[in-house]
Amino acid sequence: MTVGDAPKVSRAGRDLPAAIGVGVGLGAVLLLSLLTVRQSFVGVVAVAVAVAGWELVGALKRGADIEVARWPVLLGGQAMVWLSWPFGRDGVLAAFVVTILACLLWRLRGGVDGYLRDATASIFTAAYVPLFASFAAMLVLPVDGTDRVLCFLILVVSSDTGGYIAGVLFGKHPMAPTISPKKSWEGFCGSLVAGVVAGGLTVTLMLHGQWWQGVLFGAALVATATLGDLVESVIKRDLGIKDMGTLLPGHGGLMDRMDSLLPSAVVSWLLLRLFIPA
């Protein structure tokens, strides 16, 4: 490949055309599930949880030689997501608790050395990926579930897009230079403006809520999306890796794209349940 044929790379060091193409493809899969049979979104979440969980387990092994209880976490994660459909939060909580017990038992086979480290990492993985993602699955269950999920996704995308544009154009003051040097306070302000506007519009127009509820919803999701991004950056720096995986060209792994979605799913379910009871 000659210099002239090199792929266009963004400031984040990514192949920009590939990243855009993959993003559009993922968005199309989500929309197809939501606009046809909305409950099929639960299946999409289940697949995402399986892939992202596998990536995180592998990253912990590569970066720090941590032996996560792979099969209890992966199978328990599927139980959390699928039990959210008929049983809601009770099913998710029950599956999570059983997963913890299975992880503690599974790791006994490895003996004493590193038991606490590996068991703790197993529980963290079970909470961080499938437990958080189960709240996204629960968003789609009410009659207006499609609109709830769309509000959640639109706000996270708006936050990421607003932050990226403001950061590229105006970013001068790093938010957390030792964790994510490219993330700036100017970018955060761009995320906040975009998130608040998107929240006000989606909650009032799609869910028929109050404008102030949309503003609070938008601000909360900007905070959780930013937190999720920073947390994953910390994890990757701690492990000494750039990406969780290589599945998605221009993005890294699927886990690298779920960082802002996972904590935001929890807050979305909590706030929308409070503001607009199903």
Secondary structure, 3 states (H helix, E strand, C coil): CCHHHCCCECCCCCEHHHHHHHHHHHHHHHHHHHHCCCCHHHHHHHHHHHHHHHHHHHHHHHHHCCCCCHHHHHHHHHHHHHHHHHHHHHHHHHHHHHHHHHHHHHHHHHCCCCHHHHHHHHHHHHHHHHHHHHHHHHHCCCCCHHHHHHHHHHHHHHHHHHHHHHHHHHCCCEEECCCEEEEEHHHHHHHHHHHHHHHHHHHHHHCCCCHHHHHHHHHHHHHHHHHHHHHHHHHHHHHCCCCCCCCECCCECHHHHCCCHHHHHHHHHHHHHHHCCC
